């Protein structure tokens, strides 16, 4: 009987299937069953996966109805419970409540004010440091009155009296001198003799941004004329006039401007040096001319609201005032939290300046709060605060007998210029924290009145406003005075320059200007 040849390890001797009676090598014993079991397990897994896929397809094809009634009921109850829990975290405040009820008495209003005020907000320029580091300026050590020869005169820099490297910093137009840029009533204050000047007036041309090199400003011929020999006295008795609405940074002022005073339209209260700097208030020039003319001609007692304010919540007094909003009393005070301008729950198209324009959002407040990582209460208050703010159109709010002028981030506010231009009577609230533009050079006592931040709105301010409103002779006289102050001091850059010179004249001639 023939014996099969010795096979390779783990393999059959022939490629054909073994016939009965064929023998195997000892090392190959038990391996065939293992191979069979492997293939069996693979086949079983494939069959199971196919079955699962068929079941999923079947359920999808049949839809939710394929789920058992018990499971469907449990899922519905869970969703409803989650919805109820989330709704318990929403604010009860409803914006429509402000139409009929005092804001303080509207449920949830104060809570939303707190939530919105607590939202982090960053100003455009975070350099909120003291106004000047060394040398620390004040009206005592940055004004040298001993160098002033009375009567008061001012010397204005222009392209014709500065070194060549600085000519690019000044306007090259036909009316480029300070005398040309002043009203007739103030031109006598300008001198061409620097030795007779008390103040040196500096106005940089900003039509070509970045053209002027601030590092060369100390090359002005009289930059050190009033320093009295001080090594760090550069810029003394100089004033920089700037109505660009851009910020002069702390670093620029400290490194380049020395002891010069600033007369600017845009600044932060923290940077404002009282008694040295001058608050310049110029309103926006692209205003609604027909509306302004119509309001200026409207008598105080024919206006819709008794007193009004609408703006950002940039000062604690504005938040306090908004709590007293009462439409039935004609007292409109809508101070929108600045957090809303960067509110994380707003749709992308309404961020920034257009954040006050209501746009439909497809996502629910719960979904947006979850996606943006903010609390549900914050998201809900953000939406409702926006709705409340938009209940009152800004142009309609301007139709008021009295306009509330409240402290904010800066020493000046556009609101004051708009108020005067439209013939409303300014009410300065919080005079201890305000820097009234041009001090007392304008006759404010004829056109406005002042109350402290702590004034009681219900028992003191509102009765006073009603009493004045009933006195038509007094309110009409105050309205005329407001319009006159606007024309003389606030209407354009020419009166603004004259106002700055008048404030400086009073300082150097020892008259009260603050």
C-alpha positions in Angstrom: 0.0 0.0 0.0 1.4 3.3 -1.1 2.1 6.0 1.6 1.4 9.7 0.6 4.3 12.0 0.4 5.0 14.2 3.5 2.9 17.3 3.1 3.9 21.0 3.8 3.0 22.3 7.2 -0.7 22.9 7.5 -1.5 22.2 3.8 -3.0 19.2 1.9 -0.8 17.1 -0.2 -3.0 17.6 -3.2 -5.2 20.5 -4.4 -8.0 18.1 -4.7 -10.3 17.3 -1.8 -9.0 14.4 0.3 -10.5 11.1 -0.3 -11.6 8.7 2.4 -8.7 6.8 3.7 -6.1 9.4 2.9 -3.8 10.1 5.9 -2.5 13.5 7.1 0.7 14.7 8.7 0.7 14.9 12.4 1.3 18.7 12.5 -1.9 19.4 10.4 -4.2 17.7 12.8 -6.9 19.9 14.2 -6.3 22.9 11.9 -9.2 22.2 9.4 -11.9 22.6 12.1 -10.3 25.9 13.2 -10.4 27.2 9.6 -14.0 26.1 9.3 -15.0 27.9 12.5 -13.4 31.2 11.4 -15.3 31.2 8.2 -18.5 30.3 10.0 -18.1 33.3 12.4 -17.5 35.7 9.5 -20.5 34.5 7.7 -22.6 34.8 10.8 -21.5 38.4 11.3 -22.3 39.3 7.8 -25.8 37.8 8.0 -26.4 39.7 11.3 -25.3 43.0 9.9 -27.5 42.6 6.9 -30.4 41.9 9.2 -29.8 45.0 11.2 -29.6 47.1 8.0 -32.9 45.7 6.8 -34.6 46.5 10.1 -33.3 50.1 10.1 -34.5 50.6 6.5 -37.8 49.1 7.4 -38.2 51.4 10.4 -37.2 54.5 8.4 -39.6 53.6 5.7 -42.5 53.2 8.1 -41.6 56.4 10.0 -42.2 57.2 13.7 -45.5 55.3 13.7 -43.4 52.1 13.7 -42.3 52.8 17.3 -44.4 51.2 19.9 -47.1 53.4 21.5 -45.4 53.1 24.9 -42.0 54.4 23.5 -43.7 57.2 21.6 -45.6 58.4 24.7 -42.4 58.3 26.8 -40.5 60.4 24.2 -43.3 63.0 24.0 -43.5 63.3 27.8 -39.7 63.7 28.0 -39.6 66.5 25.3 -42.5 68.3 27.0 -40.7 68.2 30.4 -37.5 69.5 28.9 -39.5 72.3 27.2 -41.2 73.2 30.5 -37.9 73.3 32.3 -36.3 75.6 29.7 -39.3 77.9 29.7 -38.9 78.3 33.5 -35.5 79.9 32.8 -36.9 82.6 30.5 -37.7 86.1 31.6 -41.3 87.0 32.4 -40.7 90.5 31.0 -42.8 91.4 28.0 -41.8 94.6 26.1 -45.5 95.6 25.5 -45.8 96.2 29.2 -43.8 99.4 28.8 -46.7 100.9 26.8 -49.1 100.9 29.8 -47.0 100.5 32.9 -44.0 102.2 34.6 -40.9 100.2 33.7 -40.0 99.5 37.3 -43.4 97.8 37.8 -43.1 95.5 34.7 -42.4 91.9 35.8 -38.8 90.9 34.8 -37.7 94.3 33.6 -35.2 95.0 36.3 -33.9 91.4 36.1 -33.2 91.8 32.4 -31.5 95.1 33.0 -29.2 93.3 35.5 -28.5 90.4 33.1 -27.7 92.7 30.2 -25.6 95.1 32.3 -23.5 92.1 33.5 -22.6 91.0 30.0 -18.9 91.8 29.3 -18.4 94.7 27.0 -15.2 96.1 25.6 -14.8 99.8 24.5 -13.3 100.5 21.1 -10.0 101.5 22.7 -9.2 99.5 25.9 -6.4 101.9 27.0 -8.5 103.3 29.9 -5.5 104.6 31.9 -5.1 107.9 33.8 -5.2 110.8 31.4 -1.5 111.5 31.7 1.4 109.8 33.3 4.6 111.8 34.1 4.4 114.8 33.7 1.0 114.7 35.4 -1.0 117.6 34.0 -3.6 119.8 35.6 -4.7 123.3 35.0 -2.2 124.5 37.6 1.0 122.9 36.2 0.2 122.7 32.4 -0.8 126.3 32.0 1.8 129.1 32.3 -0.1 132.3 32.9 3.1 134.2 33.5 3.9 134.0 29.8 0.6 135.6 28.8 0.5 139.3 27.9 -3.0 140.7 28.4 -5.3 141.2 26.6 -5.5 137.5 25.6 -4.2 136.6 22.2 -3.7 133.3 20.4 -1.2 132.3 17.7 -2.3 129.8 15.1 0.1 127.4 13.4 -0.3 127.0 9.6 1.8 125.9 6.6 3.4 129.3 6.4 5.0 129.4 9.8 6.2 125.8 10.5 9.3 124.0 9.4 9.3 122.1 6.1 8.9 118.6 7.6 5.7 119.7 9.3 4.0 121.4 6.4 2.3 118.2 5.4 0.5 118.3 8.8 -1.4 121.4 7.9 -4.2 122.2 5.5 -3.0 123.6 2.1 -6.4 125.1 1.2 -7.1 128.8 0.5 -8.6 129.3 4.0 -6.0 127.6 6.0 -5.2 130.1 8.7 -6.9 130.2 12.1 -8.3 133.7 11.4 -10.0 132.4 8.3 -11.6 129.6 10.2 -13.2 131.7 12.9 -16.5 133.7 13.0 -16.0 137.4 12.6 -16.7 138.0 16.3 -13.6 136.1 17.3 -11.0 137.0 14.8 -9.6 139.9 16.9 -8.2 137.3 19.3 -5.7 136.0 16.7 -2.2 137.5 16.6 0.6 137.0 14.1 3.2 137.9 16.7 4.0 134.8 18.8 5.7 136.9 21.5 2.2 138.4 22.3 0.4 135.1 22.4 -0.9 133.4 25.5 -1.9 130.2 23.6 -0.7 128.4 20.5 -3.5 126.8 18.5 -2.7 123.6 16.7 -5.0 121.9 14.2 -3.7 118.9 12.2 -5.1 118.2 8.7 -6.4 114.7 8.7 -7.6 114.5 5.1 -4.6 112.2 4.4 -4.6 109.7 7.1 -1.1 109.0 8.5 0.6 111.7 6.5 1.6 113.7 9.6 4.5 112.3 11.6 3.6 112.9 15.2 7.3 112.3 16.2 8.2 115.7 14.6 5.6 117.7 16.5 8.2 118.9 18.9 9.9 120.8 16.0 7.1 123.4 16.1 8.9 126.7 16.6 7.2 127.6 19.8 6.7 124.2 21.3 8.9 125.0 24.3 8.3 128.8 24.4 6.1 128.6 27.6 8.0 125.8 29.3 9.8 128.1 31.7 13.0 126.1 31.3 11.4 122.7 32.3 13.0 119.8 30.5 9.6 118.1 30.2 7.6 121.3 29.6 7.1 120.9 25.9 3.6 121.7 24.6 2.7 124.0 27.5 0.1 126.7 26.6 -0.6 124.7 23.4 -4.0 123.4 22.5 -4.7 120.6 20.0 -8.1 121.1 18.2 -9.5 117.9 16.7 -13.0 117.1 15.5 -12.2 113.9 13.6 -14.1 111.7 16.1 -11.1 109.6 16.5 -9.3 108.9 19.8 -6.0 110.4 20.7 -4.5 107.5 22.5 -2.8 107.6 25.9 0.5 106.5 24.3 0.4 109.3 21.7 -0.5 111.9 24.2 2.2 110.8 26.7 5.0 110.3 24.2 4.3 113.2 21.7 2.0 115.8 23.0 3.7 116.7 26.3 1.7 119.3 28.3 -0.6 120.4 25.5 -4.3 120.6 26.2 -6.8 118.8 24.1 -10.0 120.3 22.6 -11.6 117.2 21.0 -15.0 115.8 20.2 -14.2 112.2 21.1 -12.5 111.2 24.3 -13.1 109.1 27.4 -14.0 110.7 30.7 -11.1 108.8 32.4 -8.7 110.6 30.0 -10.2 114.1 30.4 -8.1 116.5 32.4 -10.5 118.8 34.1 -9.5 122.5 33.9 -7.0 121.8 31.1 -8.8 119.9 28.3 -11.9 121.3 26.6 -15.0 119.3 25.7 -16.1 120.0 22.1 -19.6 119.0 21.2 -20.4 118.8 17.5 -23.4 116.8 16.3 -23.5 114.7 13.2 -23.8 116.8 10.1 -25.8 114.2 8.1 -29.0 114.8 10.2 -32.6 115.0 8.9 -32.8 118.7 7.9 -36.6 118.8 7.3 -37.4 117.0 10.6 -35.0 119.3 12.5 -36.5 122.4 11.1 -40.0 121.2 11.8 -39.2 120.4 15.5 -37.3 123.7 15.9 -40.5 125.5 14.9 -42.7 123.4 17.2 -43.7 125.2 20.5 -42.7 123.4 23.7 -46.3 122.8 24.8 -47.2 121.2 21.4 -44.7 118.4 21.6 -45.7 114.8 22.1 -43.5 113.9 25.1 -42.8 115.7 28.3 -39.2 114.5 28.6 -37.3 111.9 26.7 -34.0 110.0 26.3 -33.0 107.1 24.1 -29.4 105.8 23.9 -26.9 103.4 25.2 -26.6 102.3 28.8 -23.0 103.7 29.1 -23.4 105.1 32.6 -25.1 103.9 35.8 -27.4 107.0 35.8 -28.8 105.9 32.5 -29.8 102.5 33.9 -31.5 104.2 36.9 -33.3 106.6 34.6 -34.6 103.8 32.4 -36.3 102.2 35.5 -38.5 105.3 35.7 -39.8 105.1 32.1 -43.5 105.9 32.1 -45.3 106.5 28.8 -48.5 107.5 30.5 -46.6 110.4 32.2 -44.9 111.3 28.9 -41.5 110.3 30.4 -39.6 108.2 27.9 -36.3 106.8 29.0 -34.9 103.9 26.9 -31.3 103.1 27.9 -30.3 100.0 25.9 -27.5 98.0 27.4 -24.3 98.2 25.3 -24.0 94.5 25.7 -26.8 94.2 23.1 -24.5 95.7 20.4 -22.3 92.6 20.7 -25.0 90.2 22.0 -23.9 86.6 21.3 -27.4 85.5 20.6 -28.1 87.9 17.7 -28.1 86.5 14.2 -24.9 87.4 12.3 -26.6 90.0 10.1 -27.7 92.2 13.0 -24.4 92.5 14.9 -22.6 95.8 15.3 -24.3 99.0 14.2 -27.3 97.2 12.7 -27.9 95.4 15.9 -30.8 97.7 16.7 -32.7 96.7 13.6 -35.0 93.8 14.3 -34.3 90.9 12.0 -36.3 87.6 12.0 -34.3 84.7 13.4 -35.3 81.3 12.3 -33.8 79.5 15.3 -35.5 79.5 18.7 -34.1 81.3 21.6 -33.2 77.9 23.2 -31.3 76.8 20.2 -29.3 80.0 19.8 -28.4 80.1 23.5 -27.1 76.6 23.3 -25.2 77.3 20.1 -23.6 80.5 21.4 -22.8 79.2 24.9 -24.8 81.7 26.9 -27.5 81.3 29.5 -31.1 81.0 28.3 -32.1 84.0 30.4 -29.4 86.1 28.8 -30.5 85.1 25.4 -34.1 85.8 26.1 -33.4 89.2 27.8 -31.3 90.1 24.8 -34.2 89.6 22.4 -36.7 91.3 24.6 -34.5 94.3 25.4 -34.0 94.8 21.6 -37.8 94.7 21.1 -38.4 97.1 23.9 -35.8 99.6 22.6 -37.5 99.5 19.2 -40.9 100.3 20.6 -39.9 104.0 20.4 -38.6 105.4 17.1 -35.6 107.8 17.7 -37.1 110.6 15.6 -40.4 110.3 17.6 -38.5 110.5 20.9 -36.9 113.8 19.8 -40.3 115.4 19.8 -40.2 116.2 23.5 -40.3 119.5 25.5 -37.4 118.5 27.6 -34.4 116.3 26.7 -32.5 114.4 29.3 -28.7 114.9 29.0 -27.1 112.0 30.9 -23.4 111.2 31.7 -21.8 108.6 29.5 -18.3 107.4 28.5 -17.1 110.7 27.2 -17.1 114.3 28.5 -19.4 115.4 25.6 -22.4 113.9 23.9 -24.1 114.2 20.5 -27.4 114.2 22.3 -26.8 117.8 23.6 -26.2 119.2 20.1 -29.3 117.4 18.7 -31.3 118.7 21.6 -30.3 122.3 21.0 -30.7 122.1 17.3 -34.3 120.8 17.6 -35.4 123.3 20.1 -35.8 121.0 23.1 -34.8 122.2 26.6 -31.8 120.4 28.0 -32.0 118.8 31.5 -28.5 117.9 32.7 -28.9 114.9 35.0 -25.8 114.2 37.1 -24.0 117.5 36.7 -21.4 116.4 39.2 -20.2 113.8 36.7 -20.7 115.8 33.5 -18.2 118.1 31.7 -20.5 120.7 30.1 -19.1 121.7 26.7 -17.3 125.1 26.8 -18.0 125.5 30.6 -20.1 128.5 31.3 -19.1 130.5 28.2 -22.6 129.8 26.8 -25.4 131.2 29.1 -26.7 127.8 30.1 -28.8 129.3 32.9 -31.1 130.8 30.2 -31.6 127.6 28.3 -31.2 124.6 30.6 -31.2 123.5 34.2 -29.2 121.0 36.2 -30.1 118.2 38.7 -27.9 115.8 40.6 -27.7 112.1 39.8 -29.5 111.3 43.0 -32.6 113.3 42.0 -35.8 111.5 42.9 -37.6 111.2 39.5 -41.1 110.6 40.9 -41.2 113.2 43.7 -38.9 115.9 42.5 -38.0 115.9 38.8 -41.4 115.0 37.2 -43.3 117.6 39.3 -40.7 120.2 38.3 -41.0 119.4 34.6 -44.8 119.6 34.8 -44.6 122.9 36.5 -42.2 124.3 33.9 -44.3 122.8 31.1 -47.3 124.7 32.3 -45.4 128.0 32.3 -45.5 128.8 28.6 -43.6 132.1 28.9 -40.7 130.5 30.7 -40.5 127.4 28.4 -40.7 129.5 25.2 -37.9 131.8 26.5 -35.7 128.7 27.3 -36.4 127.2 23.9 -35.3 130.4 22.1 -32.1 130.5 24.3 -31.3 126.9 23.4 -31.6 127.6 19.7 -29.4 130.7 20.1 -26.7 128.7 21.9 -26.7 126.2 19.2 -26.2 128.8 16.5 -23.5 130.6 18.4 -21.5 127.6 19.7 -22.5 124.3 18.3 -23.7 124.7 14.7 -20.3 123.9 12.9 -16.6 123.8 13.3 -16.2 127.6 13.0 -18.3 128.4 16.1 -16.6 125.4 17.9 -13.2 127.0 17.4 -14.5 130.3 18.7 -15.9 128.5 21.7 -12.5 127.0 22.5 -10.9 130.4 22.3 -13.5 131.9 24.5 -12.9 129.2 27.2 -9.1 129.8 27.0 -9.6 133.6 27.1 -11.5 133.2 30.4 -8.8 131.0 31.8 -6.0 133.4 31.1 -7.9 136.5 32.0 -8.9 134.8 35.3 -12.6 134.6 34.6 -14.7 131.6 35.6 -15.1 129.1 32.7 -15.7 125.8 34.5 
